[in-house]
Amino acid sequence: MAQEKIPLDAQRFATGMTWKDYLAQMGDTRARTEENYTKALLTAEEKQFFSGLGQVKYTLMLAENWCGDVHRNSPLLARIAEAMPNAELRVLFRDQNLDLTDCFLNNGYRSIPIVVFFDKDWNEIGRWIERAHAATAKVVGIRARTLDVATRETQDAAMAEYRKQVQAEYDVPGGALWRAAAGEVRLVLETRLGLAAKK
């Protein structure tokens, strides 16, 4: 089956926000994302790898301000795009671009953030969606201890505790869940660009 044509070109890409502009419009969620940006640092080895990917020309991110996974993972994705020497990053809102979003469903869901890497001719090189697999495992465990055991009366407190515990997993600068995400993005790009075989 042929890949669905992704409805993206230079003109539409240009309507997206730069990372700086995306942060600027975030309102009351900006501080949380900026704080994560200061912590979502690439290791020297990761910087070296991503800085060697001159094939990536366009990096598309689909996001929404209200999404916790966006606050936690978009900063690392921005760092990766910044490390690539020829890549330009633009952020579009998921809900205003459902035709694009629906090209990158996650098991049928419109999960975010979505990051998609393209070459100069708009050929997709690779994509990464939502969060690292290790983070999903952590989230499932935290949910089981908080939200899943909450009563109707304790639901709000359980949600606050759930969010607090999930964020704590990202509070260590350069922590394990960001390493896992960077590793997954790297694997996707290595595989699609044929770099894994050259190791």
Backbone as JSON Lines, residues from 0, in Angstrom:
{"i":0,"aa":"M","n":[0.83,-1.17,0.0],"ca":[0.0,0.0,0.0],"c":[0.88,1.25,0.0]}
{"i":1,"aa":"A","n":[0.61,2.18,-0.86],"ca":[1.4,3.4,-0.97],"c":[1.15,4.29,0.24]}
{"i":2,"aa":"Q","n":[2.2,5.03,0.62],"ca":[2.06,5.96,1.73],"c":[1.13,7.1,1.34]}
{"i":3,"aa":"E","n":[0.29,7.48,2.29],"ca":[-0.61,8.6,2.07],"c":[0.22,9.87,1.84]}
{"i":4,"aa":"K","n":[-0.22,10.68,0.9],"ca":[0.46,11.94,0.63],"c":[0.25,12.89,1.81]}
{"i":5,"aa":"I","n":[1.34,13.37,2.35],"ca":[1.28,14.27,3.49],"c":[1.02,15.68,2.96]}
{"i":6,"aa":"P","n":[-0.06,16.33,3.43],"ca":[-0.44,17.64,2.9],"c":[0.42,18.77,3.46]}
{"i":7,"aa":"L","n":[1.7,18.74,3.09],"ca":[2.63,19.74,3.59],"c":[3.57,20.16,2.48]}
{"i":8,"aa":"D","n":[3.77,21.46,2.36],"ca":[4.74,22.01,1.43],"c":[5.35,23.25,2.07]}
{"i":9,"aa":"A","n":[6.24,23.92,1.35],"ca":[6.95,25.06,1.91],"c":[6.0,26.16,2.37]}
{"i":10,"aa":"Q","n":[4.95,26.39,1.61],"ca":[4.02,27.46,1.94],"c":[3.29,27.16,3.26]}
{"i":11,"aa":"R","n":[2.81,25.95,3.4],"ca":[2.1,25.6,4.64],"c":[3.06,25.54,5.82]}
{"i":12,"aa":"F","n":[4.23,24.99,5.6],"ca":[5.24,24.9,6.65],"c":[5.56,26.29,7.19]}
{"i":13,"aa":"A","n":[5.65,27.26,6.29],"ca":[5.99,28.63,6.68],"c":[4.94,29.28,7.57]}
{"i":14,"aa":"T","n":[3.72,28.74,7.57],"ca":[2.68,29.29,8.45],"c":[2.87,28.85,9.9]}
{"i":15,"aa":"G","n":[3.73,27.88,10.12],"ca":[3.99,27.41,11.47],"c":[4.82,28.4,12.26]}
{"i":16,"aa":"M","n":[4.82,28.21,13.57],"ca":[5.57,29.08,14.47],"c":[6.98,28.54,14.67]}
{"i":17,"aa":"T","n":[7.93,29.44,14.82],"ca":[9.25,29.02,15.28],"c":[9.1,28.55,16.73]}
{"i":18,"aa":"W","n":[10.1,27.88,17.25],"ca":[10.06,27.43,18.64],"c":[9.88,28.63,19.57]}
{"i":19,"aa":"K","n":[10.62,29.7,19.31],"ca":[10.53,30.91,20.14],"c":[9.12,31.5,20.1]}
{"i":20,"aa":"D","n":[8.53,31.55,18.92],"ca":[7.17,32.09,18.8],"c":[6.15,31.16,19.45]}
{"i":21,"aa":"Y","n":[6.37,29.87,19.35],"ca":[5.46,28.92,20.01],"c":[5.48,29.15,21.52]}
{"i":22,"aa":"L","n":[6.66,29.27,22.1],"ca":[6.76,29.53,23.53],"c":[6.08,30.84,23.9]}
{"i":23,"aa":"A","n":[6.28,31.86,23.08],"ca":[5.76,33.19,23.39],"c":[4.24,33.23,23.5]}
{"i":24,"aa":"Q","n":[3.55,32.4,22.76],"ca":[2.08,32.44,22.77],"c":[1.46,31.49,23.79]}
{"i":25,"aa":"M","n":[2.25,30.79,24.56],"ca":[1.73,29.74,25.44],"c":[0.94,30.23,26.64]}
{"i":26,"aa":"G","n":[1.1,31.46,27.03],"ca":[0.35,31.95,28.18],"c":[0.78,31.29,29.47]}
{"i":27,"aa":"D","n":[-0.2,30.84,30.28],"ca":[0.12,30.33,31.61],"c":[0.82,28.98,31.6]}
{"i":28,"aa":"T","n":[0.98,28.35,30.47],"ca":[1.71,27.08,30.41],"c":[3.16,27.26,29.94]}
{"i":29,"aa":"R","n":[3.51,28.49,29.63],"ca":[4.85,28.76,29.09],"c":[5.97,28.43,30.08]}
{"i":30,"aa":"A","n":[5.8,28.83,31.34],"ca":[6.87,28.65,32.32],"c":[7.25,27.18,32.47]}
{"i":31,"aa":"R","n":[6.25,26.31,32.47],"ca":[6.51,24.88,32.62],"c":[7.33,24.35,31.44]}
{"i":32,"aa":"T","n":[6.96,24.77,30.24],"ca":[7.68,24.3,29.05],"c":[9.09,24.88,29.01]}
{"i":33,"aa":"E","n":[9.23,26.15,29.36],"ca":[10.56,26.76,29.38],"c":[11.47,26.1,30.41]}
{"i":34,"aa":"E","n":[10.89,25.75,31.57],"ca":[11.68,25.06,32.59],"c":[12.16,23.71,32.07]}
{"i":35,"aa":"N","n":[11.28,22.99,31.39],"ca":[11.69,21.71,30.81],"c":[12.74,21.91,29.72]}
{"i":36,"aa":"Y","n":[12.65,23.0,28.99],"ca":[13.64,23.29,27.94],"c":[15.03,23.46,28.56]}
{"i":37,"aa":"T","n":[15.11,24.07,29.73],"ca":[16.42,24.24,30.38],"c":[16.98,22.9,30.86]}
{"i":38,"aa":"K","n":[16.1,21.92,31.1],"ca":[16.53,20.61,31.59],"c":[16.72,19.58,30.49]}
{"i":39,"aa":"A","n":[16.09,19.79,29.35],"ca":[16.1,18.79,28.27],"c":[17.35,18.96,27.4]}
{"i":40,"aa":"L","n":[18.48,18.77,28.01],"ca":[19.73,18.98,27.3],"c":[20.17,17.7,26.59]}
{"i":41,"aa":"L","n":[20.81,17.88,25.45],"ca":[21.39,16.74,24.73],"c":[22.78,16.47,25.3]}
{"i":42,"aa":"T","n":[23.15,15.2,25.34],"ca":[24.51,14.86,25.72],"c":[25.45,15.25,24.57]}
{"i":43,"aa":"A","n":[26.73,15.29,24.85],"ca":[27.71,15.64,23.81],"c":[27.62,14.63,22.66]}
{"i":44,"aa":"E","n":[27.44,13.37,22.98],"ca":[27.35,12.34,21.94],"c":[26.08,12.5,21.1]}
{"i":45,"aa":"E","n":[24.97,12.83,21.75],"ca":[23.73,13.07,21.01],"c":[23.86,14.29,20.1]}
{"i":46,"aa":"K","n":[24.45,15.37,20.62],"ca":[24.67,16.57,19.8],"c":[25.51,16.23,18.57]}
{"i":47,"aa":"Q","n":[26.54,15.44,18.79],"ca":[27.42,15.06,17.67],"c":[26.63,14.28,16.62]}
{"i":48,"aa":"F","n":[25.82,13.34,17.06],"ca":[25.03,12.56,16.1],"c":[24.07,13.46,15.33]}
{"i":49,"aa":"F","n":[23.23,14.21,16.04],"ca":[22.21,15.01,15.36],"c":[22.84,16.12,14.51]}
{"i":50,"aa":"S","n":[23.98,16.63,14.91],"ca":[24.63,17.69,14.12],"c":[25.21,17.13,12.82]}
{"i":51,"aa":"G","n":[25.31,15.81,12.72],"ca":[25.8,15.19,11.49],"c":[24.7,14.86,10.49]}
{"i":52,"aa":"L","n":[23.46,15.23,10.8],"ca":[22.34,14.89,9.93],"c":[21.97,16.07,9.04]}
{"i":53,"aa":"G","n":[22.77,16.3,8.04],"ca":[22.5,17.4,7.11],"c":[21.35,17.13,6.16]}
{"i":54,"aa":"Q","n":[20.86,15.87,6.13],"ca":[19.77,15.52,5.23],"c":[18.43,16.11,5.67]}
{"i":55,"aa":"V","n":[18.28,16.4,6.96],"ca":[17.02,16.93,7.47],"c":[16.96,18.43,7.2]}
{"i":56,"aa":"K","n":[15.97,18.82,6.41],"ca":[15.8,20.24,6.07],"c":[14.63,20.85,6.84]}
{"i":57,"aa":"Y","n":[13.54,20.1,6.99],"ca":[12.34,20.62,7.65],"c":[11.95,19.71,8.8]}
{"i":58,"aa":"T","n":[11.65,20.31,9.94],"ca":[11.18,19.57,11.1],"c":[9.83,20.16,11.5]}
{"i":59,"aa":"L","n":[8.8,19.34,11.4],"ca":[7.45,19.74,11.75],"c":[7.09,19.2,13.12]}
{"i":60,"aa":"M","n":[6.57,20.07,13.99],"ca":[6.05,19.62,15.28],"c":[4.57,19.99,15.35]}
{"i":61,"aa":"L","n":[3.76,19.03,15.74],"ca":[2.33,19.27,15.99],"c":[2.13,19.2,17.5]}
{"i":62,"aa":"A","n":[1.47,20.22,18.05],"ca":[1.37,20.34,19.5],"c":[0.1,21.1,19.88]}
{"i":63,"aa":"E","n":[-0.18,21.13,21.17],"ca":[-1.23,21.96,21.77],"c":[-0.73,22.4,23.14]}
{"i":64,"aa":"N","n":[-1.08,23.6,23.53],"ca":[-0.58,24.17,24.79],"c":[-1.03,23.42,26.03]}
{"i":65,"aa":"W","n":[-2.18,22.76,25.98],"ca":[-2.75,22.12,27.17],"c":[-2.18,20.74,27.46]}
{"i":66,"aa":"C","n":[-1.38,20.2,26.58],"ca":[-0.96,18.8,26.68],"c":[0.31,18.62,27.53]}
{"i":67,"aa":"G","n":[0.22,17.78,28.55],"ca":[1.37,17.51,29.4],"c":[2.54,16.9,28.66]}
{"i":68,"aa":"D","n":[2.27,15.98,27.73],"ca":[3.37,15.38,26.97],"c":[4.06,16.42,26.1]}
{"i":69,"aa":"V","n":[3.32,17.41,25.63],"ca":[3.94,18.51,24.87],"c":[4.88,19.3,25.78]}
{"i":70,"aa":"H","n":[4.43,19.63,26.99],"ca":[5.28,20.39,27.91],"c":[6.56,19.63,28.24]}
{"i":71,"aa":"R","n":[6.43,18.32,28.37],"ca":[7.58,17.52,28.78],"c":[8.5,17.16,27.61]}
{"i":72,"aa":"N","n":[7.96,16.91,26.43],"ca":[8.78,16.36,25.35],"c":[9.11,17.32,24.22]}
{"i":73,"aa":"S","n":[8.28,18.33,23.99],"ca":[8.61,19.27,22.91],"c":[9.93,20.0,23.14]}
{"i":74,"aa":"P","n":[10.33,20.3,24.39],"ca":[11.63,20.94,24.56],"c":[12.8,20.09,24.05]}
{"i":75,"aa":"L","n":[12.75,18.79,24.31],"ca":[13.82,17.92,23.81],"c":[13.78,17.86,22.28]}
{"i":76,"aa":"L","n":[12.59,17.79,21.71],"ca":[12.46,17.74,20.26],"c":[13.0,19.03,19.63]}
{"i":77,"aa":"A","n":[12.76,20.16,20.29],"ca":[13.32,21.43,19.81],"c":[14.84,21.4,19.88]}
{"i":78,"aa":"R","n":[15.39,20.86,20.96],"ca":[16.85,20.74,21.08],"c":[17.44,19.89,19.96]}
{"i":79,"aa":"I","n":[16.76,18.79,19.63],"ca":[17.23,17.93,18.54],"c":[17.23,18.7,17.22]}
{"i":80,"aa":"A","n":[16.14,19.41,16.93],"ca":[16.06,20.18,15.68],"c":[17.13,21.26,15.65]}
{"i":81,"aa":"E","n":[17.38,21.9,16.78],"ca":[18.42,22.94,16.85],"c":[19.81,22.38,16.57]}
{"i":82,"aa":"A","n":[20.03,21.12,16.94],"ca":[21.35,20.52,16.74],"c":[21.62,20.19,15.27]}
{"i":83,"aa":"M","n":[20.57,20.01,14.48],"ca":[20.74,19.65,13.07],"c":[21.13,20.9,12.27]}
{"i":84,"aa":"P","n":[22.21,20.82,11.51],"ca":[22.76,22.03,10.9],"c":[21.88,22.7,9.85]}
{"i":85,"aa":"N","n":[21.07,21.95,9.15],"ca":[20.27,22.52,8.06],"c":[18.78,22.53,8.34]}
{"i":86,"aa":"A","n":[18.39,22.1,9.54],"ca":[16.97,21.9,9.82],"c":[16.3,23.19,10.29]}
{"i":87,"aa":"E","n":[15.09,23.38,9.81],"ca":[14.24,24.48,10.23],"c":[13.03,23.87,10.92]}
{"i":88,"aa":"L","n":[12.72,24.34,12.13],"ca":[11.61,23.81,12.91],"c":[10.42,24.76,12.84]}
{"i":89,"aa":"R","n":[9.23,24.19,12.63],"ca":[7.99,24.95,12.73],"c":[6.98,24.13,13.52]}
{"i":90,"aa":"V","n":[6.2,24.84,14.34],"ca":[5.2,24.21,15.19],"c":[3.82,24.62,14.7]}
{"i":91,"aa":"L","n":[2.96,23.64,14.51],"ca":[1.56,23.88,14.15],"c":[0.67,23.27,15.22]}
{"i":92,"aa":"F","n":[-0.5,23.88,15.41],"ca":[-1.44,23.33,16.37],"c":[-2.13,22.11,15.78]}
{"i":93,"aa":"R","n":[-2.18,21.05,16.56],"ca":[-2.8,19.8,16.12],"c":[-4.25,20.01,15.69]}
{"i":94,"aa":"D","n":[-5.04,20.65,16.54],"ca":[-6.48,20.72,16.31],"c":[-6.87,21.63,15.16]}
{"i":95,"aa":"Q","n":[-5.96,22.48,14.72],"ca":[-6.21,23.34,13.57],"c":[-5.67,22.71,12.28]}
{"i":96,"aa":"N","n":[-5.05,21.54,12.41],"ca":[-4.4,20.89,11.27],"c":[-4.66,19.39,11.29]}
{"i":97,"aa":"L","n":[-5.92,19.03,11.42],"ca":[-6.27,17.61,11.57],"c":[-5.93,16.8,10.32]}
{"i":98,"aa":"D","n":[-5.94,17.42,9.15],"ca":[-5.54,16.68,7.95],"c":[-4.08,16.24,8.04]}
{"i":99,"aa":"L","n":[-3.24,17.08,8.62],"ca":[-1.84,16.71,8.85],"c":[-1.74,15.7,10.0]}
{"i":100,"aa":"T","n":[-2.39,16.02,11.1],"ca":[-2.33,15.16,12.28],"c":[-2.74,13.74,11.94]}
{"i":101,"aa":"D","n":[-3.77,13.59,11.13],"ca":[-4.29,12.26,10.83],"c":[-3.36,11.44,9.94]}
{"i":102,"aa":"C","n":[-2.31,12.05,9.44],"ca":[-1.27,11.29,8.73],"c":[-0.33,10.59,9.71]}
{"i":103,"aa":"F","n":[-0.41,10.97,10.98],"ca":[0.54,10.48,11.98],"c":[-0.17,9.98,13.23]}
{"i":104,"aa":"L","n":[-1.19,9.17,13.03],"ca":[-1.93,8.64,14.18],"c":[-1.07,7.66,14.97]}
{"i":105,"aa":"N","n":[-1.34,7.59,16.26],"ca":[-0.62,6.71,17.16],"c":[-1.6,5.63,17.62]}
{"i":106,"aa":"N","n":[-1.6,4.49,16.94],"ca":[-2.58,3.43,17.22],"c":[-4.01,3.96,17.15]}
{"i":107,"aa":"G","n":[-4.25,4.82,16.16],"ca":[-5.57,5.37,15.95],"c":[-5.87,6.65,16.72]}
{"i":108,"aa":"Y","n":[-4.94,7.09,17.56],"ca":[-5.15,8.29,18.39],"c":[-4.36,9.47,17.83]}
{"i":109,"aa":"R","n":[-4.84,10.66,18.11],"ca":[-4.16,11.9,17.72],"c":[-3.23,12.35,18.84]}
{"i":110,"aa":"S","n":[-2.28,11.51,19.18],"ca":[-1.33,11.8,20.25],"c":[-0.39,12.93,19.86]}
{"i":111,"aa":"I","n":[0.06,13.7,20.85],"ca":[1.02,14.77,20.62],"c":[2.01,14.8,21.79]}
{"i":112,"aa":"P","n":[3.19,15.37,21.58],"ca":[3.65,16.0,20.36],"c":[3.99,14.99,19.28]}
{"i":113,"aa":"I","n":[3.92,15.47,18.07],"ca":[4.36,14.72,16.9],"c":[5.52,15.51,16.32]}
{"i":114,"aa":"V","n":[6.61,14.84,16.0],"ca":[7.69,15.5,15.27],"c":[7.96,14.65,14.03]}
{"i":115,"aa":"V","n":[8.07,15.34,12.88],"ca":[8.31,14.66,11.62],"c":[9.46,15.37,10.92]}
{"i":116,"aa":"F","n":[10.4,14.58,10.44],"ca":[11.59,15.11,9.77],"c":[11.47,14.88,8.27]}
{"i":117,"aa":"F","n":[11.75,15.92,7.5],"ca":[11.66,15.86,6.04],"c":[12.98,16.29,5.41]}
{"i":118,"aa":"D","n":[13.22,15.76,4.21],"ca":[14.38,16.24,3.44],"c":[13.97,17.47,2.63]}
{"i":119,"aa":"K","n":[14.86,17.96,1.81],"ca":[14.62,19.21,1.06],"c":[13.48,19.08,0.05]}
{"i":120,"aa":"D","n":[13.14,17.86,-0.34],"ca":[12.06,17.63,-1.31],"c":[10.76,17.19,-0.64]}
{"i":121,"aa":"W","n":[10.66,17.37,0.67],"ca":[9.47,17.04,1.45],"c":[9.2,15.53,1.54]}
{"i":122,"aa":"N","n":[10.25,14.73,1.37],"ca":[10.14,13.3,1.63],"c":[10.31,13.08,3.13]}
{"i":123,"aa":"E","n":[9.42,12.32,3.71],"ca":[9.53,12.05,5.14],"c":[10.74,11.16,5.42]}
{"i":124,"aa":"I","n":[11.56,11.6,6.37],"ca":[12.71,10.8,6.8],"c":[12.33,9.97,8.02]}
{"i":125,"aa":"G","n":[11.53,10.53,8.9],"ca":[11.13,9.79,10.09],"c":[10.21,10.61,10.96]}
{"i":126,"aa":"R","n":[9.56,9.91,11.9],"ca":[8.62,10.56,12.83],"c":[8.75,9.94,14.21]}
{"i":127,"aa":"W","n":[8.37,10.73,15.2],"ca":[8.34,10.27,16.59],"c":[7.11,10.91,17.23]}
{"i":128,"aa":"I","n":[6.39,10.13,18.04],"ca":[5.1,10.59,18.56],"c":[5.0,10.41,20.07]}
{"i":129,"aa":"E","n":[4.55,11.45,20.75],"ca":[4.07,11.5,22.13],"c":[5.16,11.45,23.19]}
{"i":130,"aa":"R","n":[5.67,10.25,23.46],"ca":[6.65,10.09,24.54],"c":[7.43,8.8,24.31]}
{"i":131,"aa":"A","n":[8.55,8.69,25.02],"ca":[9.38,7.48,24.92],"c":[8.62,6.29,25.5]}
{"i":132,"aa":"H","n":[8.93,5.11,25.0],"ca":[8.3,3.89,25.52],"c":[8.54,3.74,27.02]}
{"i":133,"aa":"A","n":[9.75,4.1,27.47],"ca":[10.06,4.03,28.91],"c":[9.16,4.97,29.7]}
{"i":134,"aa":"A","n":[8.84,6.12,29.13],"ca":[7.96,7.08,29.8],"c":[6.53,6.54,29.87]}
{"i":135,"aa":"T","n":[6.09,5.89,28.81],"ca":[4.75,5.3,28.83],"c":[4.64,4.27,29.95]}
{"i":136,"aa":"A","n":[5.67,3.44,30.12],"ca":[5.66,2.45,31.19],"c":[5.58,3.13,32.56]}
{"i":137,"aa":"K","n":[6.33,4.21,32.74],"ca":[6.29,4.96,34.01],"c":[4.9,5.55,34.25]}
{"i":138,"aa":"V","n":[4.33,6.15,33.21],"ca":[3.02,6.79,33.31],"c":[1.95,5.77,33.69]}
{"i":139,"aa":"V","n":[2.01,4.6,33.1],"ca":[1.04,3.54,33.42],"c":[1.13,3.17,34.9]}
{"i":140,"aa":"G","n":[2.35,3.05,35.41],"ca":[2.54,2.72,36.82],"c":[2.03,3.81,37.75]}
{"i":141,"aa":"I","n":[2.32,5.07,37.39],"ca":[1.88,6.2,38.22],"c":[0.35,6.29,38.18]}
{"i":142,"aa":"R","n":[-0.22,6.09,37.02],"ca":[-1.68,6.14,36.89],"c":[-2.35,5.07,37.77]}
{"i":143,"aa":"A","n":[-1.77,3.87,37.78],"ca":[-2.33,2.77,38.57],"c":[-2.34,3.12,40.07]}
{"i":144,"aa":"R","n":[-1.34,3.89,40.51],"ca":[-1.25,4.24,41.94],"c":[-2.05,5.49,42.3]}
{"i":145,"aa":"T","n":[-2.48,6.27,41.32],"ca":[-3.15,7.54,41.61],"c":[-4.56,7.57,41.02]}
{"i":146,"aa":"L","n":[-4.67,7.83,39.75],"ca":[-5.98,8.02,39.11],"c":[-6.85,6.77,39.14]}
{"i":147,"aa":"D","n":[-6.25,5.62,38.92],"ca":[-7.05,4.4,38.83],"c":[-7.66,3.96,40.15]}
{"i":148,"aa":"V","n":[-7.13,4.46,41.28],"ca":[-7.67,4.09,42.58],"c":[-8.46,5.24,43.21]}
{"i":149,"aa":"A","n":[-8.61,6.33,42.5],"ca":[-9.32,7.49,43.03],"c":[-10.83,7.27,43.01]}
{"i":150,"aa":"T","n":[-11.48,7.85,43.98],"ca":[-12.94,7.88,43.99],"c":[-13.39,9.18,43.34]}
{"i":151,"aa":"R","n":[-14.66,9.31,43.14],"ca":[-15.19,10.56,42.56],"c":[-14.76,11.76,43.42]}
{"i":152,"aa":"E","n":[-14.79,11.6,44.74],"ca":[-14.44,12.69,45.66],"c":[-12.95,13.02,45.64]}
{"i":153,"aa":"T","n":[-12.12,12.03,45.35],"ca":[-10.66,12.27,45.38],"c":[-10.05,12.43,44.0]}
{"i":154,"aa":"Q","n":[-10.88,12.51,42.97],"ca":[-10.39,12.57,41.59],"c":[-9.47,13.77,41.34]}
{"i":155,"aa":"D","n":[-9.86,14.96,41.8],"ca":[-9.03,16.15,41.57],"c":[-7.67,16.03,42.25]}
{"i":156,"aa":"A","n":[-7.67,15.57,43.48],"ca":[-6.41,15.39,44.21],"c":[-5.55,14.32,43.54]}
{"i":157,"aa":"A","n":[-6.19,13.26,43.07],"ca":[-5.45,12.19,42.39],"c":[-4.83,12.7,41.1]}
{"i":158,"aa":"M","n":[-5.55,13.55,40.35],"ca":[-5.0,14.12,39.12],"c":[-3.8,15.0,39.43]}
{"i":159,"aa":"A","n":[-3.9,15.8,40.47],"ca":[-2.77,16.66,40.87],"c":[-1.56,15.81,41.25]}
{"i":160,"aa":"E","n":[-1.79,14.73,41.98],"ca":[-0.69,13.85,42.38],"c":[-0.1,13.12,41.18]}
{"i":161,"aa":"Y","n":[-0.96,12.68,40.28],"ca":[-0.5,12.03,39.05],"c":[0.43,12.96,38.27]}
{"i":162,"aa":"R","n":[-0.02,14.2,38.05],"ca":[0.79,15.17,37.29],"c":[2.11,15.45,38.0]}
{"i":163,"aa":"K","n":[2.05,15.58,39.31],"ca":[3.26,15.84,40.1],"c":[4.27,14.7,39.95]}
{"i":164,"aa":"Q","n":[3.79,13.47,40.06],"ca":[4.7,12.33,39.97],"c":[5.27,12.16,38.56]}
{"i":165,"aa":"V","n":[4.45,12.4,37.54],"ca":[4.95,12.29,36.17],"c":[6.01,13.36,35.93]}
{"i":166,"aa":"Q","n":[5.73,14.6,36.34],"ca":[6.71,15.67,36.14],"c":[8.01,15.39,36.89]}
{"i":167,"aa":"A","n":[7.91,14.77,38.07],"ca":[9.11,14.46,38.85],"c":[10.08,13.58,38.07]}
{"i":168,"aa":"E","n":[9.53,12.74,37.2],"ca":[10.39,11.89,36.37],"c":[11.22,12.7,35.38]}
{"i":169,"aa":"Y","n":[10.79,13.93,35.09],"ca":[11.49,14.79,34.14],"c":[12.27,15.9,34.84]}
{"i":170,"aa":"D","n":[12.25,15.95,36.16],"ca":[12.86,17.08,36.85],"c":[14.38,17.03,36.93]}
{"i":171,"aa":"V","n":[14.98,15.9,36.65],"ca":[16.43,15.81,36.65],"c":[16.93,16.29,35.29]}
{"i":172,"aa":"P","n":[17.74,17.35,35.28],"ca":[18.26,17.82,33.99],"c":[18.94,16.68,33.23]}
{"i":173,"aa":"G","n":[18.56,16.52,31.97],"ca":[19.13,15.46,31.15],"c":[18.76,14.07,31.62]}
{"i":174,"aa":"G","n":[17.62,13.91,32.29],"ca":[17.24,12.66,32.92],"c":[16.95,11.5,31.96]}
{"i":175,"aa":"A","n":[16.66,10.36,32.56],"ca":[16.54,9.1,31.83],"c":[15.43,9.1,30.78]}
{"i":176,"aa":"L","n":[14.3,9.75,31.05],"ca":[13.22,9.72,30.07],"c":[13.55,10.57,28.85]}
{"i":177,"aa":"W","n":[14.29,11.65,29.05],"ca":[14.75,12.42,27.88],"c":[15.81,11.64,27.1]}
{"i":178,"aa":"R","n":[16.67,10.9,27.81],"ca":[17.65,10.07,27.11],"c":[16.92,9.01,26.28]}
{"i":179,"aa":"A","n":[15.86,8.44,26.85],"ca":[15.1,7.43,26.11],"c":[14.46,8.03,24.87]}
{"i":180,"aa":"A","n":[13.89,9.23,24.99],"ca":[13.27,9.89,23.83],"c":[14.31,10.21,22.77]}
{"i":181,"aa":"A","n":[15.44,10.77,23.19],"ca":[16.5,11.09,22.22],"c":[16.99,9.82,21.53]}
{"i":182,"aa":"G","n":[17.09,8.73,22.28],"ca":[17.53,7.46,21.7],"c":[16.53,6.93,20.68]}
{"i":183,"aa":"E","n":[15.24,7.08,20.96],"ca":[14.22,6.63,20.0],"c":[14.24,7.46,18.73]}
{"i":184,"aa":"V","n":[14.35,8.79,18.88],"ca":[14.42,9.64,17.69],"c":[15.66,9.28,16.87]}
{"i":185,"aa":"R","n":[16.76,9.08,17.55],"ca":[18.0,8.71,16.86],"c":[17.83,7.4,16.1]}
{"i":186,"aa":"L","n":[17.24,6.41,16.73],"ca":[17.05,5.11,16.09],"c":[16.18,5.23,14.84]}
{"i":187,"aa":"V","n":[15.11,6.02,14.94],"ca":[14.24,6.23,13.77],"c":[15.05,6.83,12.62]}
{"i":188,"aa":"L","n":[15.83,7.85,12.9],"ca":[16.59,8.52,11.84],"c":[17.72,7.64,11.32]}
{"i":189,"aa":"E","n":[18.42,6.95,12.21],"ca":[19.47,6.03,11.77],"c":[18.92,4.97,10.83]}
{"i":190,"aa":"T","n":[17.78,4.41,11.21],"ca":[17.16,3.35,10.41],"c":[16.74,3.87,9.05]}
{"i":191,"aa":"R","n":[16.03,4.99,9.03],"ca":[15.52,5.53,7.77],"c":[16.63,6.03,6.85]}
{"i":192,"aa":"L","n":[17.72,6.52,7.43],"ca":[18.82,7.04,6.62],"c":[19.89,5.98,6.34]}
{"i":193,"aa":"G","n":[19.67,4.77,6.83],"ca":[20.61,3.68,6.58],"c":[21.9,3.81,7.36]}
{"i":194,"aa":"L","n":[21.88,4.56,8.46],"ca":[23.09,4.77,9.25],"c":[23.35,3.65,10.23]}
{"i":195,"aa":"A","n":[22.3,2.95,10.65],"ca":[22.46,1.88,11.66],"c":[23.36,0.78,11.13]}
{"i":196,"aa":"A","n":[23.26,0.47,9.85],"ca":[24.06,-0.6,9.26],"c":[25.54,-0.24,9.18]}
{"i":197,"aa":"K","n":[25.85,1.08,9.2],"ca":[27.22,1.54,9.06],"c":[27.98,1.59,10.37]}
{"i":198,"aa":"K","n":[27.29,1.33,11.47],"ca":[27.94,1.41,12.78],"c":[28.99,0.36,12.94]}
